[in-house]
Each structure stands twice: as C-alpha cells, then as structure tokens.
Amino acid sequence: MKRRELLHRLAAAGTAPLLGALPLAARAADAAIGSDTWQAQFEASTAPWKIGFATPPTDLPLVPATVRGRFPDALAGTLYRVGPAGHDLGGQRYHHWFDGDGMVQRFVIDGAEVRHQGRYVATAKRVAEVRDGHRLEQAFGTILPGVQPPASPDGMNVANTSVLPLGDDLLALWEGGSATRIDPATLATRGLRAWRADLAGLPFSAHPKVDPDGTVWNFGVGASQGMLILYEIAPDGTLRRADAMPVPQIAMVHDFAVTDAHLVFLMPSLVFDNARSAAGASFLDSHVWKPELGMRVLVVDKKDWSRRQMLQLPAGFLFHLGNAWAQDGPSGTLIHLDYVRSATADAVFTSNREVMRGRRVRSVEPQLVAATLNLRTGEAVQHALGLAAEFPRMDPRRVGLRHRRVVHATQVFEDRPGFGAVALTDVENGRSQRFAYGAQALVEEHVFVPDGDRPGWILGTALDVAQKQTVLSCFAADALADGPVAQATLPYALPLGLHGSFVPARQG
C-alpha cells in the first residue's frame, strides 16, 4: 500500500485512528452503573495538595501578581502554559488527571511586573458539555455512565497537554486530534488548525520539536490502525510534508526527539490492543503491558522517511524525552539521547488516576536515563543517571544538536504526588544542581530561556500548598541552587498543569 493511501485510509476512518468502536452493549452497561462516587471521594479527601486538582469554576481574568525582586530583561515576554483544569461537571468527576478540559495560562512578564490570565479552551467537547451541564462523550481514561463515543475525530479533544507558538497563533495541543488555535493576546479560542483537507482530525502530538532554523517536526499515533503519522512544517506554519507508516503493535508514544538528520521514537512496552478497545475499554485501558517487546527504538531519516531502522532497549515506559544528537565516527553514526524512564507503566494507570480522588498512591519513580544508539551495528545501550526526574527541557537553541544541560523536576515525597525541586543536570557526567521549593510545594515544568552568550535563565511554576498560591520563579542557570532571583506570587492556586513555552516580547 502506498503511503499516500495510508493517509487516505486514516482520514476515512474518522475516530478509528484513536479509539476504535465502542459497542452499544458496553455503553448500555456503563449507563447502568448508577451514580459515580469519585466527586464525593475527592470532596471528602483531607489531603491539602488536592487543591492542585480542583476545578476553577470560570475563566481567570488578567490580574497582577505580587513580585519579589526583578525579572531579567531576557524574560520580558510571556510564559504560556496549559494543563487539565475542568475535572468535574454536573456532580461527576473524571477518573484520570489527563482527562480534564484544558485551560491555557499566560504570565506576562515585564521586569518588576507580572500579570496572569487563565482561560478554558473552548473545544467542541467543552462547549457542548458545559451547555448541557454534564459529560456527553468519553475521555482518555474515563468512560462515565451514559456517555457516548466521540461523534467526530475531535470529539474527545480537550487541548490540555502542551502549547506551540506558531505564526500568529498559539496552538493548544492534545494527543489524539487536531491542534487548537488560540489568540496569544487574549487566549480566545479561534478553532481547529487544518494542515490540509485530508489531514483534518488526524492525531497531531502534543510534543512537536522545533529545529534551530524554525522547522517544526511532529507525529501522531493512529492506534487502532497501527499507524504513525509524520509532519514537517515550515517556520511560517506552512505544511511541507505529511505521511503515514505502519507500525506493528504500536505503542503509547507521547513524545519523540530529533537530531540534525533523524526523527527518534522510543516505543514503550505499553501497546494498543484492538480487542480491548472493541470490548468497551477506555483508550488508556485499551493498552496492555508487553515487556517481551522491550523498548523499541524507531529511527527515521529526516530527508527520506522511507529510510528507517528499528533498534531495541530494555523494556520500560516513558512519557518524555529531553534531546538527541548524532555523532559520526569510525564505528558509524551514534545517536545520543536522554529521556525519563520508568520500569513499568504503573503511574499512568494508578497514580495519575488516584489523585482524582484526592489519594496518594506511589508507583515506580521515573529516572533520568542516557542512551546511545549505534546505527551501523544496531546496538542500543542505556544507563541511569540516578536522579528522579520528569518534565525534561533544554536550551531551545540546541534542539537536535549536542547538548549537556537538561532542566527537570526532581525530588519525590512519600505523602504527596509530584515533585518538590527543580534541577539542572549534565547528562554527560551526571552532575546536578537543584533548588528545593520546600515540603509544601508541588513543582511544575520549568523551561530554559536563553540570554545571548550568558548562561541563561530557568523559569517555571510551583504550587505552594500551604499558602494556596501559585508562584512563578526565575533562576540563574549557572546558580540554580542559590534560589530564585525573582518570584511572582498569584493571589490564588492554579490547577497543576503540564507543558509550556516562553515567547520573548520582541516576538509577539
């Protein structure tokens, strides 16, 4: 089958690339379950950290923060973030953190002044459900009583995972559907982004990679079709190429990496099972753990997508990669990459579910790992750097190029979910500096902001559970352990989010 025909097959399949069909019998059984108790359990929880998983009842207007110190001139601009925020509606609560309606945040930074705004993304799903006062369609990890399968390819799209500034738009991204266009100045929803007519509704991942020249690379997973969709987009937002390739036993792929010449996909041992999907399982629960497959590594040539190679790492699970770079030598081409690995996928099934009841359930801690792929011999090796980690980010100027420093969250606690510190780690020697926010903080993703030839800055948010406030902090990248050079404290707590992007004022 020609690759163009694969794209046509995906587009014609409607929701099938993501979900598969949910039988009527399964839907009827769900409707008969009766009253769902997760909302009551969450409300009864006494865990102080549960404020990070509460639902803001409305949009949050632009308000000033209380600023201590002064944010450097290189940080004049806007930090955009997004995450699940609409967790409950009509007395029903989602059963997974990843299901909530997306809310985009913007922190407008100008020296000693910081202003914040939050606004729900007006997806078709949210608009219809808020209008009716209850959930209408199923979600990534939850099938509530009485809901229906998605009526369109974007019926489940909650635009809650990441953001991509592109042209005059801010794109709010999810896993299984279209990018959603957001006005970067007002956070108003502008509608879906259609890259091409035959690509409408196809999965566009939440983790695109932007080369130093501005080229955007991305992918999408057509789970029930066993397809991987690839995208190449020009810096001005024009689609250059899109294509699809079959991948047997396709995995839950959330992120990828690029070098100057390759696209690199780590495929965890968690793979999609069409039989489970057909039996009525949620998208998440349609995946099965198959350690016998190992962690497959798919390397695709950037110029010629038909040139690809599969390598093998030990079985494991991951959400996020940091960066990759290629090195040519006498032994052939080596690809070096770093990523956050867990021995199992327990967290996505347990920890990220139980927080929705206000419960802390520990799972296997993710670790920062470095790996080397030898494209000539097919050998792939990895070694753990001995650090708990999540949300890895690096200097955006070094995407696909040799790098050493990765910013990430770290420090796990027994009594609460998430992380308590931010770290900057050298992935070549394992040396790390960190700043711990304290026993009552939940640390979110921090990003690296360049500053000419200087070391640069680290910018990110944390939830102060004790004060019930969200704090934006800036650190000198060469002195992270010294603490923030400036902080902006909001008069309220934001729901814990996922990913963000900084846009300098001179760019928008």
C-alpha positions in Angstrom: 0.0 0.0 0.0 1.4 3.4 -1.0 2.0 5.8 1.9 -0.4 8.4 0.4 -3.1 5.7 0.5 -2.4 5.1 4.2 -3.2 8.7 4.9 -6.4 8.4 3.0 -7.3 5.3 5.0 -6.7 7.1 8.3 -8.8 10.2 7.2 -11.6 8.0 6.0 -11.7 6.0 9.3 -12.9 9.0 11.3 -12.4 8.3 15.0 -10.9 4.9 14.4 -7.2 6.1 14.4 -7.6 7.0 18.0 -10.4 5.0 19.6 -11.8 2.1 17.7 -15.5 1.4 18.1 -17.3 1.2 21.5 -20.1 -1.4 21.3 -23.6 -0.4 22.2 -23.7 -3.2 24.8 -20.8 -1.7 26.6 -22.3 1.7 26.6 -25.6 0.4 28.0 -23.6 -1.4 30.7 -21.9 1.9 31.6 -25.2 3.7 31.8 -26.5 1.1 34.2 -23.6 1.5 36.7 -25.5 4.2 38.6 -24.2 7.2 40.5 -20.5 7.8 40.1 -18.8 8.5 43.5 -15.4 10.0 42.5 -16.6 13.6 43.1 -17.8 12.7 46.6 -14.5 10.9 47.4 -12.5 13.9 46.2 -14.5 16.3 48.3 -14.1 14.1 51.4 -10.3 13.9 51.0 -8.4 15.8 53.6 -5.2 15.9 51.5 -4.0 19.5 51.4 -2.4 19.0 48.0 -5.7 18.2 46.3 -6.1 21.9 45.5 -3.8 21.2 42.6 -6.5 19.0 41.1 -9.5 21.2 41.8 -11.7 22.7 39.0 -11.7 26.5 38.5 -15.4 27.3 38.0 -14.7 30.1 35.5 -12.0 31.7 33.4 -9.4 33.8 35.3 -9.2 37.4 34.3 -5.9 39.2 33.8 -4.6 40.2 37.3 -1.3 41.4 38.7 0.9 39.2 40.8 3.0 40.2 43.8 6.6 40.4 42.6 9.7 40.0 44.8 12.9 41.1 43.0 13.0 41.9 39.3 12.8 39.5 36.3 15.8 39.9 34.0 15.4 41.7 30.7 15.8 38.4 28.8 12.5 37.3 30.4 10.4 40.2 29.1 7.7 38.3 27.3 5.1 35.7 28.1 5.2 32.2 29.6 2.3 30.2 28.2 1.2 27.0 30.0 -1.6 24.6 29.6 -3.0 21.7 31.6 -6.1 19.7 32.6 -8.4 22.0 34.7 -12.0 21.1 34.1 -12.0 17.9 36.1 -15.7 17.8 37.2 -19.0 18.8 35.8 -22.6 18.2 36.9 -21.5 16.3 40.0 -19.4 13.9 38.1 -15.6 13.8 38.3 -13.1 12.4 35.8 -11.2 9.3 36.9 -7.9 10.4 35.4 -5.8 13.6 35.6 -5.2 13.7 31.8 -9.0 13.9 31.0 -9.7 17.4 32.3 -10.7 20.2 29.9 -7.7 22.3 29.0 -7.0 25.7 30.5 -4.3 27.9 28.9 -2.4 30.2 31.3 -0.3 33.2 30.4 2.2 35.0 32.6 3.0 38.4 31.1 6.5 39.4 32.4 8.0 42.9 32.4 10.7 43.4 35.0 9.1 44.0 38.3 5.6 43.5 36.9 3.9 40.1 36.2 0.3 39.6 35.2 -1.6 36.4 34.9 -4.6 35.2 32.9 -6.3 31.7 32.6 -8.9 30.7 30.1 -10.5 27.4 29.2 -10.0 26.2 25.7 -13.5 26.3 24.0 -13.2 22.9 22.4 -16.3 21.5 20.8 -16.4 18.9 23.6 -16.3 21.5 26.4 -18.8 23.9 24.8 -21.4 21.1 24.3 -20.9 19.6 27.8 -21.0 22.9 29.7 -24.1 23.9 27.7 -25.8 20.6 28.8 -24.4 20.6 32.3 -22.9 17.1 32.2 -20.4 15.0 30.3 -21.5 13.8 26.8 -18.5 11.9 25.4 -15.9 9.5 26.8 -12.4 10.6 27.7 -8.8 9.3 27.5 -9.0 7.4 30.8 -12.7 7.6 31.8 -16.0 6.4 30.5 -18.6 7.9 32.7 -22.2 6.5 32.9 -24.3 7.4 29.9 -21.6 9.0 27.7 -21.3 8.3 24.0 -18.3 7.5 21.8 -16.9 10.6 20.1 -19.1 11.8 17.3 -16.2 13.2 15.3 -12.4 12.8 15.1 -12.0 15.6 17.6 -14.9 14.7 19.8 -12.5 13.8 22.7 -10.1 16.6 22.1 -9.6 18.6 25.3 -6.5 20.6 24.2 -4.9 20.2 27.6 -1.3 19.0 27.1 1.1 21.5 25.5 1.3 24.7 23.6 3.2 25.7 20.4 3.7 29.3 19.3 3.4 29.3 15.6 2.9 32.3 13.4 0.1 34.5 14.8 -1.4 31.6 16.7 -0.7 29.8 20.0 -1.6 26.2 19.3 -3.1 24.2 22.2 -2.2 20.6 21.7 -3.5 17.2 22.7 -2.6 13.6 21.7 -5.3 12.2 19.5 -6.7 15.1 17.5 -6.2 18.5 15.9 -4.2 21.4 17.2 -6.5 24.1 18.5 -5.8 27.8 17.6 -5.6 30.2 20.5 -5.3 34.0 20.3 -1.9 34.6 22.1 -3.1 38.1 23.3 -6.5 37.2 24.7 -6.4 33.4 25.0 -9.7 33.2 23.0 -10.2 30.0 21.0 -10.0 30.5 17.3 -10.9 27.0 16.1 -9.0 23.9 14.9 -5.9 24.1 12.8 -6.3 22.2 9.5 -2.9 21.4 7.9 -4.5 20.0 4.8 -8.0 18.9 3.9 -7.2 15.2 4.0 -5.5 15.6 7.4 -8.5 17.1 9.2 -9.0 15.5 12.6 -5.9 13.2 12.4 -3.7 13.0 15.6 -1.2 15.8 16.0 1.0 15.1 19.0 1.5 17.4 22.0 5.3 17.4 21.7 6.4 18.9 18.4 10.1 19.6 18.1 11.4 22.9 16.6 14.8 22.9 14.9 17.1 25.9 15.5 16.0 27.1 12.0 12.3 27.1 13.0 11.3 23.9 11.2 8.6 22.1 13.2 8.5 18.3 13.3 5.7 16.3 14.7 3.9 13.0 14.7 0.6 11.4 15.5 -0.4 7.8 16.6 -3.2 6.1 14.8 -3.6 3.5 17.5 -6.3 1.1 16.1 -4.9 1.4 12.6 -1.3 0.7 13.7 0.0 3.8 12.0 2.5 6.5 12.8 1.8 9.9 11.1 4.7 12.3 10.4 4.6 16.0 9.8 7.1 18.6 8.6 6.1 22.2 9.0 7.9 25.3 7.8 8.7 28.1 10.3 5.8 30.2 8.9 3.3 27.4 9.7 3.0 26.0 6.1 2.8 22.3 5.9 5.7 20.9 3.9 5.1 17.1 4.2 2.8 14.7 5.9 2.8 10.9 5.6 1.9 7.7 7.5 3.8 4.5 8.0 2.5 1.2 9.5 4.0 0.2 12.9 3.0 -3.3 14.2 1.9 -3.4 17.8 2.1 0.3 18.0 2.8 1.7 21.5 1.6 4.6 23.5 4.0 7.2 22.1 3.7 10.6 23.8 7.0 12.3 22.8 10.0 11.9 20.5 13.3 13.5 19.7 15.2 14.8 16.7 18.8 15.1 15.6 20.0 17.2 12.8 19.3 14.3 10.5 16.9 11.9 12.3 13.5 11.5 14.0 13.8 9.2 17.0 10.8 7.4 18.6 11.1 5.4 21.8 8.2 2.9 21.8 7.5 1.7 25.4 6.3 -1.8 26.2 2.7 -0.5 26.5 0.9 -1.3 23.3 -2.6 -0.8 21.9 -5.0 -3.8 21.9 -7.9 -3.5 19.4 -9.8 -6.3 21.2 -9.9 -4.4 24.5 -11.0 -1.3 22.7 -13.8 -3.2 20.9 -14.9 -4.6 24.2 -15.5 -1.1 25.6 -12.4 -0.2 27.4 -11.3 3.4 27.6 -8.4 4.5 25.3 -6.0 4.2 28.2 -7.3 0.8 29.3 -7.1 -0.5 25.7 -3.3 -0.7 26.2 -1.5 -3.8 27.5 1.9 -4.2 29.1 4.1 -6.4 26.9 7.7 -6.4 28.3 8.7 -9.1 25.8 8.7 -6.4 23.2 11.3 -4.4 25.0 11.6 -0.7 24.3 11.6 -0.5 20.5 13.5 2.5 19.1 12.4 3.7 15.6 14.9 6.0 13.8 13.6 7.7 10.7 15.7 9.7 8.2 14.5 13.4 8.2 15.0 13.7 4.4 13.7 10.3 3.3 11.0 8.9 5.6 11.2 5.6 3.8 14.7 5.1 5.3 14.1 3.8 8.9 15.7 1.4 11.3 14.4 -0.3 14.4 16.7 -0.9 17.5 16.0 -2.4 20.9 16.4 -1.2 24.5 15.3 -3.0 27.7 11.5 -2.9 28.4 10.3 0.2 30.1 7.8 3.1 29.9 8.3 6.8 29.3 6.4 10.0 28.7 9.1 12.5 27.8 12.5 12.8 26.1 15.0 15.6 26.6 17.1 15.8 23.4 19.1 13.8 20.9 22.1 14.4 18.7 24.1 12.4 16.2 27.8 11.8 16.0 29.6 10.3 13.0 32.8 8.4 13.7 34.8 5.3 12.7 32.3 3.0 14.3 29.4 4.5 12.3 26.7 7.0 13.3 25.9 7.2 17.0 22.8 8.9 18.3 23.0 10.1 21.9 19.7 10.9 23.7 18.3 11.4 27.2 14.8 10.6 28.5 12.8 9.9 31.6 12.3 6.1 32.1 10.1 4.1 34.4 10.4 0.3 34.8 6.7 -0.1 34.4 3.6 1.9 33.3 2.0 1.7 36.8 1.9 5.5 37.2 -0.4 6.2 34.3 -2.9 3.6 35.5 -2.7 4.2 39.2 -1.0 7.4 40.5 -2.5 9.6 37.8 -5.9 8.2 38.5 -6.0 8.2 42.3 -5.1 11.9 42.6 -8.6 12.5 41.2 -10.0 11.0 44.4 -7.5 13.0 46.5 -5.5 9.9 47.2 -1.7 9.5 47.0 -0.7 6.1 45.6 3.0 5.7 44.9 4.3 3.9 41.8 7.7 3.3 40.3 9.7 6.5 40.2 10.8 7.8 36.8 14.6 8.2 36.4 16.7 10.3 34.1 18.4 8.0 31.6 21.0 8.5 28.8 21.3 6.1 25.9 23.4 5.6 22.8 22.2 4.1 19.6 24.7 2.7 17.0 23.0 2.8 13.7 25.7 0.7 12.0 25.7 -2.2 14.4 22.1 -1.8 15.7 23.3 -1.9 19.3 21.4 0.3 21.8 22.6 0.8 25.4 21.4 2.9 28.3 22.5 4.0 31.7 20.5 5.6 34.5 21.8 8.9 35.9 20.5 8.1 39.4 18.0 11.0 39.6 14.2 11.0 39.9 13.0 13.2 37.1 10.1 14.4 34.9 9.4 17.3 32.5 12.9 17.5 30.9 13.6 20.7 29.0 16.7 22.1 27.4 18.1 25.1 25.6 15.8 25.6 22.6 18.8 26.6 20.5 20.3 23.1 20.9 17.4 21.0 19.8 18.8 18.2 17.7 22.4 19.3 18.5 25.0 18.3 21.1 23.9 19.5 24.5 24.7 18.8 28.1 22.3 20.6 30.4 18.7 19.4 30.9 16.2 21.2 33.2 13.8 18.8 35.0 11.7 18.3 38.1 13.0 16.1 40.8 12.6 15.0 44.5 9.8 12.7 45.3 7.9 12.7 48.6 6.0 10.0 50.4 2.9 11.9 51.3 2.1 13.8 48.2 2.2 13.4 44.4 4.6 15.2 42.0 8.0 16.7 42.7 9.5 19.1 45.2 12.5 20.5 43.4 13.8 21.7 40.1 17.2 20.5 38.8 19.7 21.3 36.1 21.6 18.1 35.2 24.7 17.5 33.0 23.6 14.4 31.0 27.2 13.5 30.2 28.7 13.3 33.7 25.5 13.1 35.8 26.4 16.2 37.9 23.3 18.0 39.0 22.4 21.2 40.9 19.0 21.7 42.3 16.7 24.0 44.2 14.1 22.5 46.6 10.9 24.6 47.0 10.1 23.1 50.4 7.9 20.4 51.9 4.6 22.2 50.9 5.3 22.7 47.2 4.3 20.9 44.1 6.8 21.7 41.3 5.7 22.0 37.7 7.6 22.1 34.5 10.5 24.7 34.2 11.8 25.9 30.9 15.2 27.2 29.9 15.3 30.8 28.5 18.5 31.8 26.5 20.2 35.2 27.2 22.7 35.8 24.4 26.1 34.4 25.3 25.3 34.4 29.0 24.3 31.2 30.9 20.6 31.9 30.6 17.7 31.5 32.9 15.3 28.9 34.3 11.7 29.9 34.5 8.8 27.9 36.0 5.9 27.5 38.3 5.2 25.7 41.6 2.1 25.3 43.7 2.5 26.4 47.4 0.1 24.1 49.1 0.3 25.8 52.5 -0.5 29.3 51.1 -2.8 28.0 48.4 -1.0 30.1 45.8 0.9 29.5 42.6 4.4 31.0 42.3 6.4 31.8 39.2 10.1 31.7 39.8 13.2 32.7 37.8 16.7 31.3 38.5 20.1 32.0 37.1 21.0 28.8 35.1 24.6 28.8 36.5 23.4 29.3 40.1 20.2 27.3 40.4 21.0 26.2 44.0 21.2 29.8 45.1 17.5 30.2 44.7 15.2 32.5 42.7 16.4 35.9 41.6 12.7 36.9 41.2 9.3 35.5 42.1 5.8 36.4 41.3 3.0 35.1 43.6 -0.6 34.8 42.4 -3.4 35.5 44.8 -4.8 32.0 44.1 -3.8 28.4 43.3 -3.9 27.2 39.7 -4.7 23.6 38.9 -1.5 21.7 38.2 -0.6 21.8 34.5 1.6 20.1 32.1 3.7 21.9 29.5 4.5 25.4 28.4 6.5 27.7 26.2 8.2 31.1 26.6 7.8 33.8 24.0 10.0 36.9 24.2 8.2 40.2 23.9 10.1 41.1 20.7 8.5 38.0 19.0 4.9 38.8 19.9 
